[in-house]
Amino acid sequence: MSNTINSWDEFQPLEELVVGTLYDSSFFDDVKNDRIKSALKKIIDQTHEDLDNFKTTMQSHNIKVYQPDISKLDYKKSILDYVNVNGELGYKKNVGEDGLHDSSFLTTAISHSLIPNPPLQPRDDGVVMGNKLLMTDPSTFATKNLIPVYQEWFGKDNVDISIEGHQGFTRSDLNLRNWCRKNHLEPNEENMAKARANEKLYGFCSPTLTRIGKTCLVDTWQVPSVVEEFLADKCPEYNFKKITIGGHNDSIFSVLKPGLVIASHDLKGYEHVFADWKIIWFDDPNWDNVKKWSRLRYKNQGKWWVPGEEDNDEFTHFVEGILGNWTGYVEETIFDVNCLVIDDRHVVVNTSNPYLLDNLKKNGMEPIVCPLRHSFFWDGGWHCLTLDVKRKGGQIDHGI
């Protein structure tokens, strides 16, 4: 088959993209507590509605949309299908189905949720580097299930899963501290040393990469040696430049077109990378203005938020205890900069923030608002929930 994969940057005219998907809300029908069940079903149903609206918008711009059918992936249809023989729900170690690389340190630290993340954010573990789809972490449950689908859609030779043979990357200190916090461990020297020795990464997050034609920016917050150990050999067409901004790049800045970037203040210190380019600086959200946020933050450490469910303690405890691996840390994320560029005149955003919309228009970009009502639960915006696989044009040197 012909190679439909072609994407060298984040902003040339978009022709084809993958959109994530998720469980049907019937997955939670067997939850007995109505307050928990209604909240979960609301999140699922409204996210499906938002995905459908987004797909319709893409198709109106003549963009081809690929979306996996979750019923054809290896996901179970009811939450009770994840109950083990002892009647326990949500613990991988109980059924020997731990997708992580197991160690005694890890299993004594925390019981990992059995219920796998839905394949909602294809950007997490895959990125198109020119004419190939490079899988950066094929071991996660969602991505492992998506790879055969990608191979069917785009051709087996065009989907690179060679990272499966890597012996493991050493985590950065910043990533180790984050790992300890997510696993409810004190990030002290002893725990970090154990994690460094036992909890190597066998892949890395794709959004640490930002493609800008000839140059690819690489955030080293997760794996400091990823360029030397993997990327330089796999993608020699790119010049790699390292930055350290502490997270997924697309939650911190987006390149809208040559000469224009939108960014949170976490990019400060790396403005020189975009010398002579205009940067629209976007202030961090004032969470103190979000009603009841401080109380919810006390309950869930600032990981996630569902409007209207701040005082639903049963729901909060269920998510934290059973679905903890579904959420991220939204308090650290600026979804307003998590944009999907269609072309040099149109960009998809998930917010009606007046400052954002006005600045985009002043700089020749027409914002297309596609609501994503539960971005603060899923910890993602439209850039996260999609994967651009084909853009018009080739590799260009933009002087970065």
C-alpha positions as CSV (number, residue, x, y, z in Angstrom):
1,M,0.0,0.0,0.0
2,S,1.1,3.6,-0.5
3,N,2.6,5.4,2.4
4,T,-0.1,7.7,3.7
5,I,2.1,8.8,6.6
6,N,3.7,12.2,6.1
7,S,4.1,14.8,8.9
8,W,7.3,16.7,9.7
9,D,5.9,19.4,12.0
10,E,2.9,20.5,14.0
11,F,1.4,23.1,11.6
12,Q,1.5,22.3,7.8
13,P,-2.0,21.7,6.3
14,L,-3.6,18.7,8.0
15,E,-5.0,16.0,5.8
16,E,-5.4,12.9,8.0
17,L,-5.4,12.2,11.7
18,V,-6.2,9.6,14.3
19,V,-8.8,10.4,17.0
20,G,-8.9,8.6,20.3
21,T,-11.9,6.7,21.7
22,L,-13.1,5.3,25.0
23,Y,-15.4,2.8,26.7
24,D,-19.2,3.0,26.3
25,S,-20.9,4.3,29.4
26,S,-22.5,0.9,29.8
27,F,-19.1,-0.2,31.1
28,F,-20.2,1.2,34.4
29,D,-23.8,-0.1,34.5
30,D,-22.9,-2.7,37.2
31,V,-21.6,0.0,39.6
32,K,-24.2,-0.2,42.5
33,N,-23.7,3.3,44.0
34,D,-25.8,5.7,41.9
35,R,-23.8,8.8,42.8
36,I,-20.6,7.1,41.5
37,K,-22.3,5.5,38.4
38,S,-24.1,8.7,37.3
39,A,-20.9,10.7,37.5
40,L,-18.9,8.2,35.5
41,K,-21.5,7.7,32.9
42,K,-21.9,11.5,32.5
43,I,-18.1,11.8,31.8
44,I,-18.2,9.0,29.3
45,D,-21.3,10.1,27.4
46,Q,-20.3,13.8,27.2
47,T,-16.8,12.9,26.1
48,H,-18.3,10.7,23.3
49,E,-20.5,13.7,22.3
50,D,-17.5,16.0,22.2
51,L,-15.5,13.5,20.1
52,D,-18.3,13.2,17.6
53,N,-18.5,17.0,17.4
54,F,-14.8,17.2,16.8
55,K,-14.9,14.5,14.1
56,T,-17.7,16.4,12.3
57,T,-15.6,19.6,12.5
58,M,-12.6,17.8,11.0
59,Q,-14.6,16.3,8.2
60,S,-16.0,19.7,7.4
61,H,-12.4,20.8,6.7
62,N,-11.9,17.7,4.4
63,I,-9.7,16.0,6.9
64,K,-9.8,12.2,7.0
65,V,-10.4,10.8,10.5
66,Y,-9.3,7.4,11.7
67,Q,-10.9,6.2,15.0
68,P,-10.4,2.8,16.5
69,D,-13.5,0.7,17.4
70,I,-13.0,-0.2,21.1
71,S,-15.3,-3.2,20.7
72,K,-12.6,-4.7,18.4
73,L,-9.8,-4.1,20.9
74,D,-9.0,-6.2,23.9
75,Y,-11.2,-4.2,26.3
76,K,-13.8,-5.8,28.5
77,K,-17.4,-4.6,28.3
78,S,-18.2,-4.3,32.0
79,I,-16.2,-3.1,35.0
80,L,-17.1,-6.4,36.8
81,D,-15.2,-8.3,34.1
82,Y,-12.1,-7.0,35.9
83,V,-13.0,-8.6,39.2
84,N,-10.6,-11.4,40.1
85,V,-11.3,-14.8,41.6
86,N,-11.1,-13.4,45.1
87,G,-13.8,-10.8,44.3
88,E,-11.2,-8.0,44.2
89,L,-11.6,-5.1,41.7
90,G,-8.9,-3.0,40.2
91,Y,-5.6,-4.6,41.2
92,K,-3.2,-5.9,38.6
93,K,-1.0,-7.8,40.9
94,N,-4.0,-10.0,42.0
95,V,-4.4,-11.5,38.5
96,G,-0.8,-11.3,37.2
97,E,-1.7,-8.8,34.5
98,D,0.6,-6.0,35.4
99,G,1.6,-4.1,32.3
100,L,4.5,-2.5,34.2
101,H,7.8,-4.1,34.7
102,D,7.3,-5.7,38.1
103,S,9.7,-5.4,41.1
104,S,9.3,-6.1,44.8
105,F,9.9,-2.4,45.4
106,L,7.0,-1.4,43.2
107,T,4.5,-4.0,44.5
108,T,5.1,-3.0,48.1
109,A,4.7,0.6,47.2
110,I,1.3,0.5,45.6
111,S,-1.3,-1.8,44.1
112,H,-1.7,-0.7,40.5
113,S,-5.2,-0.5,39.0
114,L,-6.2,-3.4,36.8
115,I,-8.8,-1.4,34.8
116,P,-6.8,-0.2,31.7
117,N,-6.9,3.3,30.4
118,P,-9.1,3.8,27.4
119,P,-7.3,4.5,24.1
120,L,-8.3,8.1,24.3
121,Q,-4.9,9.8,23.9
122,P,-3.0,8.3,20.9
123,R,-0.4,11.1,21.2
124,D,0.9,9.7,24.4
125,D,2.9,6.8,22.9
126,G,3.2,7.6,19.2
127,V,4.5,10.3,17.0
128,V,4.9,10.6,13.2
129,M,8.5,11.5,12.4
130,G,8.4,12.3,8.7
131,N,7.2,9.1,6.9
132,K,6.9,6.7,9.8
133,L,4.8,6.3,12.9
134,L,7.3,5.9,15.7
135,M,5.9,4.1,18.7
136,T,7.7,5.4,21.8
137,D,6.1,3.1,24.4
138,P,4.4,0.0,22.9
139,S,4.1,-1.7,26.3
140,T,1.1,0.3,27.6
141,F,-2.2,-1.5,27.3
142,A,-3.9,1.0,25.1
143,T,-1.0,1.3,22.7
144,K,-0.3,-2.4,22.6
145,N,-3.9,-2.8,21.3
146,L,-3.6,0.1,18.9
147,I,-0.5,-1.1,17.1
148,P,-2.2,-3.9,15.0
149,V,-4.9,-1.3,14.0
150,Y,-2.2,1.2,13.0
151,Q,-0.4,-1.5,10.9
152,E,-3.7,-2.3,9.2
153,W,-4.4,1.4,8.4
154,F,-0.9,2.6,7.5
155,G,1.1,-0.5,6.6
156,K,3.2,-2.7,8.9
157,D,6.5,-1.3,7.5
158,N,5.4,2.2,8.3
159,V,4.8,1.6,12.0
160,D,8.1,1.5,13.9
161,I,8.0,-0.6,17.2
162,S,11.7,-1.2,17.4
163,I,11.9,0.4,20.9
164,E,10.6,-2.9,22.2
165,G,14.1,-4.2,22.1
166,H,15.5,-1.4,24.3
167,Q,17.0,-2.6,27.6
168,G,15.5,0.3,29.6
169,F,16.1,4.0,30.0
170,T,17.3,5.6,33.3
171,R,14.8,8.1,34.7
172,S,15.7,11.7,35.4
173,D,15.6,13.0,39.0
174,L,12.6,15.1,38.1
175,N,10.8,12.0,36.7
176,L,11.8,10.0,39.8
177,R,10.3,12.5,42.1
178,N,7.1,12.6,40.1
179,W,7.1,8.7,40.1
180,C,7.4,8.7,43.9
181,R,4.6,11.1,44.3
182,K,2.2,9.2,42.0
183,N,3.0,6.0,43.9
184,H,2.5,7.7,47.3
185,L,6.1,7.5,48.3
186,E,8.2,10.2,49.9
187,P,10.7,11.4,47.2
188,N,13.7,11.0,49.5
189,E,17.1,9.7,48.6
190,E,16.4,6.1,49.6
191,N,13.2,5.8,47.6
192,M,14.6,7.6,44.6
193,A,17.7,5.3,44.6
194,K,15.5,2.2,44.7
195,A,13.3,3.5,41.9
196,R,16.3,4.5,39.8
197,A,17.6,0.9,40.1
198,N,14.4,-1.0,39.8
199,E,12.0,1.1,37.8
200,K,13.6,1.8,34.5
201,L,11.5,3.1,31.6
202,Y,11.1,0.8,28.6
203,G,9.7,3.7,26.5
204,F,9.0,7.4,26.8
205,C,6.2,9.9,26.3
206,S,5.8,11.0,22.7
207,P,4.7,14.6,23.7
208,T,8.2,15.2,24.9
209,L,9.0,15.7,21.2
210,T,8.0,18.8,19.2
211,R,8.7,18.6,15.5
212,I,9.5,21.9,13.7
213,G,10.7,20.8,10.3
214,K,14.4,20.1,10.3
215,T,14.5,20.5,14.1
216,C,12.9,18.4,16.9
217,L,12.8,19.8,20.4
218,V,13.2,17.1,23.1
219,D,12.2,17.6,26.7
220,T,14.6,15.6,28.8
221,W,12.5,15.7,32.0
222,Q,11.8,12.0,31.6
223,V,14.8,10.4,29.9
224,P,17.9,12.6,29.7
225,S,19.7,10.2,27.4
226,V,16.9,9.5,24.9
227,V,18.5,11.4,22.0
228,E,21.8,9.5,22.3
229,E,20.3,6.1,23.1
230,F,17.4,6.1,20.6
231,L,16.3,9.1,18.6
232,A,19.5,10.1,16.8
233,D,19.7,6.6,15.3
234,K,16.0,6.1,14.5
235,C,15.3,9.6,13.1
236,P,18.6,10.9,11.6
237,E,16.6,13.3,9.4
238,Y,16.1,15.6,12.4
239,N,18.4,17.8,14.3
240,F,17.5,17.3,18.0
241,K,17.7,20.1,20.5
242,K,17.3,19.4,24.2
243,I,15.2,21.4,26.6
244,T,14.0,20.7,30.1
245,I,10.6,22.2,30.9
246,G,9.2,19.4,33.1
247,G,6.4,17.7,31.2
248,H,4.6,17.1,28.0
249,N,5.6,19.9,25.6
250,D,2.1,20.3,24.3
251,S,0.8,21.3,27.7
252,I,3.4,24.1,27.8
253,F,3.6,25.4,24.3
254,S,2.3,25.0,20.7
255,V,3.9,26.1,17.5
256,L,1.0,27.5,15.5
257,K,2.9,28.4,12.4
258,P,6.4,29.6,11.5
259,G,7.0,32.7,13.5
260,L,4.2,32.2,16.1
261,V,4.1,30.2,19.3
262,I,1.6,30.1,22.2
263,A,3.1,29.2,25.5
264,S,2.7,29.2,29.3
265,H,5.3,30.7,31.5
266,D,7.0,27.3,32.0
267,L,8.7,28.0,28.7
268,K,10.6,30.9,30.2
269,G,14.3,30.4,29.9
270,Y,13.9,28.8,26.5
271,E,12.6,31.9,24.6
272,H,15.9,32.0,22.8
273,V,14.9,28.8,20.9
274,F,12.3,30.9,19.2
275,A,14.4,34.0,18.5
276,D,12.6,36.5,16.3
277,W,9.4,34.5,16.7
278,K,6.3,36.0,18.4
279,I,5.3,34.2,21.6
280,I,1.8,34.6,22.9
281,W,2.3,34.2,26.7
282,F,-0.6,32.6,28.4
283,D,-1.0,32.9,32.2
284,D,-1.5,29.9,34.4
285,P,-5.1,29.3,35.3
286,N,-6.1,30.8,38.7
287,W,-7.4,27.7,40.3
288,D,-8.4,29.6,43.4
289,N,-11.2,31.1,41.3
290,V,-12.6,27.7,40.6
291,K,-15.4,27.0,43.0
292,K,-14.6,24.4,45.6
293,W,-11.3,23.6,43.9
294,S,-9.2,23.9,47.1
295,R,-11.3,21.3,48.9
296,L,-11.1,18.9,46.0
297,R,-7.4,19.5,45.7
298,Y,-7.1,18.4,49.3
299,K,-8.9,15.1,48.5
300,N,-7.1,14.2,45.2
301,Q,-3.8,16.2,45.3
302,G,-4.8,18.4,42.3
303,K,-4.9,15.4,39.9
304,W,-8.3,15.9,38.3
305,W,-11.6,17.8,38.4
306,V,-15.1,17.1,37.2
307,P,-17.4,20.2,37.4
308,G,-20.3,19.6,39.7
309,E,-18.8,16.6,41.4
310,E,-16.5,18.4,43.8
311,D,-18.5,17.3,46.9
312,N,-19.3,13.8,45.6
313,D,-16.9,12.0,48.0
314,E,-18.0,8.5,47.0
315,F,-17.1,9.3,43.4
316,T,-13.8,10.9,44.4
317,H,-12.8,7.9,46.5
318,F,-13.8,5.5,43.7
319,V,-11.7,7.3,41.1
320,E,-8.7,7.5,43.4
321,G,-9.0,3.9,44.5
322,I,-10.0,2.2,41.3
323,L,-9.3,4.5,38.3
324,G,-6.2,6.3,39.6
325,N,-4.2,5.4,36.4
326,W,-6.9,7.2,34.3
327,T,-6.0,10.6,35.6
328,G,-3.0,12.8,35.5
329,Y,-2.1,16.1,37.3
330,V,-4.3,18.8,35.8
331,E,-3.0,21.4,38.2
332,E,0.3,21.3,36.3
333,T,-1.4,21.5,32.8
334,I,-2.4,24.5,30.7
335,F,-5.0,23.0,28.3
336,D,-5.5,26.4,26.6
337,V,-2.2,26.0,24.8
338,N,-2.9,22.3,23.9
339,C,-4.0,23.3,20.3
340,L,-4.4,21.3,17.1
341,V,-3.3,23.3,14.0
342,I,-5.3,22.6,10.9
343,D,-3.4,25.0,8.6
344,D,-1.8,28.5,8.7
345,R,-5.2,30.1,9.3
346,H,-7.1,27.6,11.5
347,V,-6.4,26.1,14.9
348,V,-8.7,24.0,17.1
349,V,-8.9,24.9,20.8
350,N,-11.1,23.5,23.6
351,T,-11.8,26.7,25.4
352,S,-13.6,30.0,24.7
353,N,-11.1,32.0,26.8
354,P,-11.4,35.6,25.4
355,Y,-7.6,36.3,25.8
356,L,-6.7,33.2,23.8
357,L,-9.3,33.8,21.1
358,D,-8.4,37.5,20.7
359,N,-4.7,36.9,20.5
360,L,-5.1,34.1,17.9
361,K,-7.2,36.4,15.7
362,K,-4.8,39.3,16.1
363,N,-2.1,37.0,14.7
364,G,-4.0,35.8,11.7
365,M,-5.3,32.5,13.2
366,E,-9.0,31.7,13.3
367,P,-9.8,29.7,16.4
368,I,-12.2,26.8,16.0
369,V,-13.7,26.0,19.5
370,C,-14.5,22.4,20.0
371,P,-15.5,21.9,23.6
372,L,-13.9,19.1,25.6
373,R,-15.9,19.3,28.8
374,H,-13.9,16.8,30.7
375,S,-10.3,17.7,29.8
376,F,-9.7,18.2,33.5
377,F,-10.6,14.6,34.2
378,W,-8.7,13.1,31.2
379,D,-5.8,15.4,31.6
380,G,-5.7,16.2,27.9
381,G,-6.7,18.7,25.1
382,W,-7.3,18.2,21.4
383,H,-3.6,17.8,20.6
384,C,-3.4,15.0,23.2
385,L,-6.5,13.2,21.9
386,T,-5.3,13.1,18.3
387,L,-2.3,12.1,16.2
388,D,-1.7,13.8,12.9
389,V,-0.5,11.2,10.4
390,K,-0.6,13.2,7.2
391,R,0.1,16.9,6.5
392,K,0.8,18.5,3.2
393,G,4.4,19.4,2.5
394,G,7.9,18.1,3.4
395,Q,10.7,18.8,5.8
396,I,11.6,22.5,5.9
397,D,14.3,24.3,7.8
398,H,12.6,27.0,9.9
399,G,15.8,28.3,11.5
400,I,15.1,26.8,14.9
